[in-house]
Amino acid sequence: MLSFEEINNIAIQVIENEADAIKNIIPSLNDDFARAVDLMLKTEGNIIFSGIGKSAIIAQKIVATLNSTGTSSVFMHAADAIHGDLGIVRKKDLVVLLSKSGETPEIKVLVPLIKLRGNPIIAIVGNRGSYLAQQADFVLDVTVSNEGYPDNLAPTCSTTAQLVMGDALALCLMKCRGFSTDDFAKFHPGGALGKQLYLRVRDLYTQNEKPEVAPDDSLAQVIIEMTQKRLGAAVVTLKDEARQFSSIVGIITDGDLRRMLLKHADIERVKAKEIMTPNPKTIDENALVANALHKMRQNSITQLPVLHDGNYVGVIHLHDILKEGVL
C-alpha cells in the first residue's frame, strides 16, 4: 500500500502533466481552427460527433456543451455507425471525428463512407500524420507527448486535450452567435444555474405574508405583526389610502428588538419609529433572485422589502432563495 504522501505526489504529477498537455496544444492552433468554427456556423444541418472508446465519451460531453450553448449537435458512436447508425448523417450535416491515433479500425472504415456521402469532416486528432488527419477537411491537433503518468497506459492527457479543444470550439461558437445569458437560461430551466438566470423576485415573495406596521404603532403591535407573518421582520410604512400606496420608511428586525431592550427601560411607550432602521435596502419585484441574494450577502441581512413601482408589496427572505437552490 502506498503512503498518503506517495498518493498525493502521484496526483500532483498527473495534474501537472495534464496542465502541461493543455498548454502544449496552444501552438498547434492555426487557421484550421478558425475555418472549422466558420464551417460549424454555416452548417445548416446537425454537427455530428463520433469516436471510439474514451474518445467517444469525450465526444458525448462536447455534444452536451454545444447543445446547451446554442449549437445543435448529435453523438454517433463510430462502432455503431458502421453497423447501421450511419443513417444519422444527413446531406447538410457536418461530421467531427475524435481519435488519439487517427488509425483505429472503426475510424478508418467510417471516414471513406462519410466522404462518399459528401459530408465535410473535421478531425480532432492526436497524430497529424495519421489516416484520419490526412483525410479530414480540417485538422485540430491535440497531440500530447505522454499521458498523465509515466506508464502511459490510460488515456488521460490525450482525452483532456480533446475535451479542452471541444470547449474552445463551443465557446467560440457561442461568442460568434451572440448567445446571451437569457438564451442560456432557456436551455437550463431546471438546474440551480438556470434559476440564477431566470428566477425573479416576484416568483418568490408572493408566497410570503406581508408584514407591515405604521411608524406610531406600539411595540406590542410590532411583535404581533412579526410573529404572525413569520419573516423575522416588520416593514414600517406610510400609507396613502387614496392611492392604495405604501412607501417604506424603515424596517424592524429581530435584531432591532434585542437592541431596543438594551436602550429602553420603559418598553410600553416605545413606538415602531423609535426602533426601526430607516431607509432599508430594498429590491424591485422584477429583479433576479440572484441579485437579491447578492444584496443580502453584501449587507449581511436575511430579508429584503420588495417594491413595485416604488410601492411596498412584500418581503423576500433568504430562506426562500435557499429553498430554490439558488446559491
C-alpha positions in Angstrom: 0.0 0.0 0.0 1.3 3.4 -0.9 1.7 6.1 1.8 -0.6 9.1 1.8 2.4 11.2 0.7 3.1 8.9 -2.3 -0.5 9.0 -3.3 -0.6 12.8 -3.2 2.6 13.0 -5.2 1.1 10.9 -7.9 -1.9 13.1 -8.1 0.2 16.2 -8.3 2.2 14.7 -11.1 -0.9 13.7 -13.1 -2.4 17.2 -12.7 0.8 18.9 -13.7 1.2 16.6 -16.7 -2.4 17.3 -17.9 -2.0 21.0 -17.4 1.2 21.0 -19.5 -0.5 18.9 -22.2 -3.3 21.6 -22.5 -0.7 24.4 -22.7 1.3 22.5 -25.3 -1.6 22.3 -27.8 -1.9 26.1 -28.0 1.0 26.4 -30.6 -0.9 23.9 -32.8 -3.8 26.2 -33.2 -3.8 27.6 -36.7 -6.3 28.8 -39.4 -7.9 25.3 -39.5 -9.4 26.1 -36.1 -11.0 29.3 -37.3 -12.1 27.7 -40.5 -13.7 24.8 -38.5 -15.6 27.3 -36.4 -16.8 29.1 -39.5 -17.9 25.9 -41.1 -19.8 25.0 -38.0 -21.6 28.3 -38.0 -22.6 27.9 -41.7 -23.7 24.2 -41.3 -27.4 24.0 -42.0 -27.9 20.5 -40.5 -26.5 19.0 -37.3 -22.9 18.7 -36.3 -22.3 15.1 -35.6 -19.5 14.0 -33.3 -18.2 10.5 -33.3 -15.4 8.4 -31.8 -14.5 5.1 -30.3 -13.5 4.2 -26.7 -12.6 7.1 -24.5 -12.8 9.5 -27.4 -16.4 8.6 -27.8 -17.1 9.6 -24.2 -15.4 12.9 -24.8 -17.4 13.4 -28.0 -20.6 13.0 -25.9 -19.5 15.6 -23.5 -18.7 18.1 -26.3 -22.1 17.4 -27.8 -23.7 18.2 -24.5 -21.8 21.5 -24.2 -22.6 22.6 -27.7 -26.3 21.8 -27.4 -26.5 23.8 -24.2 -24.8 26.8 -25.8 -26.9 27.1 -28.9 -25.2 24.7 -31.4 -27.3 21.7 -32.5 -25.2 18.6 -32.2 -25.6 14.8 -32.2 -23.4 12.0 -31.0 -22.9 8.9 -33.2 -20.7 6.0 -31.9 -18.2 5.1 -34.5 -18.7 1.3 -34.0 -22.4 1.6 -34.3 -22.1 3.9 -37.3 -20.6 1.2 -39.4 -23.4 -1.2 -38.3 -26.4 0.9 -39.3 -26.2 4.2 -37.4 -24.6 6.0 -40.3 -28.2 6.7 -41.3 -28.0 9.5 -38.7 -25.8 11.5 -41.1 -27.9 13.7 -43.5 -26.9 15.7 -46.5 -26.3 19.0 -44.8 -24.6 17.6 -41.7 -21.0 18.2 -40.6 -19.1 15.3 -39.0 -16.4 15.8 -36.3 -14.3 12.7 -35.6 -12.2 12.3 -32.4 -9.3 9.9 -32.2 -6.0 9.9 -30.4 -4.2 7.8 -33.0 -6.3 8.6 -36.1 -5.7 4.9 -37.1 -8.4 2.9 -35.2 -10.1 0.4 -37.5 -13.6 1.8 -36.9 -12.5 5.3 -37.9 -10.6 4.0 -41.0 -13.8 2.3 -42.1 -16.0 5.2 -41.3 -14.1 8.0 -43.0 -14.5 6.9 -46.6 -18.2 6.2 -46.0 -18.7 9.8 -44.8 -16.6 11.2 -47.7 -18.7 9.2 -50.2 -21.8 11.0 -48.9 -20.1 14.3 -49.4 -20.2 15.4 -45.8 -17.2 17.5 -44.6 -15.0 16.1 -41.8 -13.3 17.9 -39.0 -10.7 15.8 -37.2 -9.8 16.3 -33.5 -6.8 14.0 -33.6 -3.6 13.4 -31.7 -1.5 12.4 -34.7 -1.0 14.7 -37.7 0.4 12.0 -39.8 -2.5 9.7 -39.3 -5.0 8.4 -41.8 -7.8 10.5 -40.2 -5.7 13.7 -40.3 -4.8 13.1 -44.0 -8.4 12.6 -45.0 -10.1 15.3 -43.0 -11.0 18.7 -44.4 -9.8 20.5 -41.2 -7.5 19.2 -38.5 -7.5 20.3 -34.9 -4.2 18.9 -33.5 -4.4 17.6 -29.9 -1.1 15.7 -29.9 0.3 15.0 -26.4 3.8 13.8 -25.6 2.6 11.4 -22.9 -0.3 10.5 -20.7 -0.9 11.6 -17.1 1.5 9.1 -15.6 4.8 7.6 -16.9 3.3 4.2 -17.7 1.1 5.8 -20.4 -1.5 3.0 -20.0 -4.7 5.0 -19.6 -5.7 7.9 -21.9 -5.6 11.0 -19.6 -3.7 13.9 -21.1 -5.0 12.9 -24.6 -8.7 12.9 -23.6 -8.2 16.1 -21.6 -6.7 17.8 -24.7 -9.7 16.6 -26.7 -12.1 18.0 -24.2 -10.4 21.4 -24.0 -10.4 21.7 -27.8 -14.1 20.9 -27.7 -14.7 23.6 -25.1 -12.7 26.1 -27.2 -15.0 25.3 -30.2 -18.2 25.6 -28.1 -17.3 29.0 -26.6 -16.1 30.4 -29.8 -19.4 29.4 -31.5 -21.3 30.8 -28.5 -19.5 34.1 -28.9 -20.0 34.2 -32.7 -23.7 33.5 -32.3 -24.1 36.2 -29.7 -25.5 33.6 -27.3 -26.8 35.5 -24.2 -27.5 34.6 -20.6 -31.2 34.7 -21.4 -30.6 32.1 -24.1 -28.6 30.0 -21.7 -31.4 30.2 -19.1 -33.9 28.9 -21.7 -31.7 25.8 -22.2 -31.1 25.3 -18.4 -34.5 25.9 -16.7 -34.3 23.0 -14.2 -30.9 23.5 -12.5 -29.6 26.0 -10.0 -27.6 27.7 -12.7 -30.7 28.3 -14.8 -32.6 29.6 -11.8 -29.9 32.2 -11.3 -30.5 33.4 -14.8 -34.3 33.5 -14.9 -35.9 33.3 -11.4 -37.3 36.7 -10.4 -38.1 38.1 -7.0 -41.8 38.3 -8.0 -41.8 34.5 -8.3 -40.9 34.1 -4.6 -42.1 36.9 -2.4 -45.8 36.3 -3.1 -45.5 33.1 -1.2 -45.0 35.1 2.0 -47.2 37.2 4.2 -46.8 41.0 4.1 -45.5 42.2 7.5 -46.4 45.9 7.8 -46.7 48.4 10.6 -47.1 52.2 10.9 -44.5 54.5 12.5 -46.6 55.2 15.6 -47.6 51.5 16.2 -46.7 50.2 19.6 -44.0 47.7 20.4 -46.8 45.1 21.1 -48.3 45.7 17.6 -44.8 45.3 16.1 -44.1 42.0 17.9 -47.6 40.6 17.0 -47.1 41.5 13.3 -43.6 39.9 13.2 -44.9 36.8 15.0 -47.9 36.3 12.7 -46.1 37.0 9.5 -43.1 34.8 10.5 -40.4 36.5 8.5 -38.3 37.9 11.3 -39.1 41.5 10.3 -41.8 44.1 10.0 -41.7 46.8 7.4 -42.6 50.3 8.6 -44.6 52.2 6.0 -46.5 55.4 5.4 -49.8 54.7 3.7 -51.7 56.7 1.1 -55.1 55.2 1.4 -56.5 57.1 -1.6 -53.8 55.7 -3.9 -53.5 52.4 -2.0 -49.8 53.1 -1.9 -47.3 52.3 0.9 -43.9 53.9 1.0 -41.2 52.4 3.1 -39.7 54.5 5.9 -37.9 51.7 7.8 -37.7 48.1 8.9 -37.7 46.4 12.2 -35.9 43.0 12.6 -35.4 40.6 15.5 -32.0 42.2 16.0 -33.6 45.7 16.3 -35.9 44.3 19.1 -32.9 42.9 21.0 -31.0 46.2 20.7 -34.1 48.1 21.8 -34.2 46.1 25.1 -30.8 47.4 25.9 -31.7 51.0 25.3 -35.3 51.4 26.5 -36.3 50.9 30.1 -40.0 51.7 29.6 -40.8 49.4 26.6 -44.6 50.0 26.9 -44.1 53.5 25.5 -41.8 52.5 22.6 -43.1 53.2 19.1 -42.1 51.5 15.8 -40.4 54.6 14.5 -38.1 54.7 17.5 -36.5 51.3 17.0 -36.7 50.9 13.2 -33.7 51.0 10.8 -34.6 53.9 8.5 -34.3 53.7 4.7 -33.7 49.9 4.5 -32.2 48.1 1.5 -35.0 47.1 -1.0 -35.3 45.1 -4.2 -37.6 45.5 -7.2 -40.0 42.7 -7.8 -38.7 42.3 -11.4 -35.1 41.9 -10.2 -33.4 38.5 -10.5 -33.4 36.4 -7.3 -29.6 36.1 -7.7 -29.4 39.9 -7.4 -31.4 39.8 -4.2 -29.1 37.1 -2.8 -26.1 39.2 -3.7 -27.6 42.3 -2.0 -28.4 40.2 1.1 -24.8 38.9 1.3 -23.3 42.3 0.6 -25.2 43.8 3.5 -25.3 40.8 5.9 -29.1 40.7 6.0 -31.7 37.9 5.6 -34.7 39.8 4.2 -35.5 42.5 1.7 -38.6 44.5 1.3 -40.0 44.2 -2.3 -41.1 47.2 -4.4 -43.4 47.5 -7.3 -43.1 51.0 -8.9 -41.9 52.2 -5.5 -44.9 50.7 -3.7 -44.2 48.2 -0.9 -45.7 44.9 -1.9 -44.0 42.2 0.3 -40.7 40.7 1.6 -38.3 38.1 0.1 -36.4 36.1 2.7 -33.1 34.3 2.4 -34.8 31.0 3.2 -37.0 31.5 0.1 -33.9 31.7 -2.1 -32.0 28.8 -0.4 -35.1 26.6 -0.8 -35.0 27.2 -4.6 -31.3 26.1 -4.6 -30.0 29.5 -5.8 -26.6 29.8 -4.2 
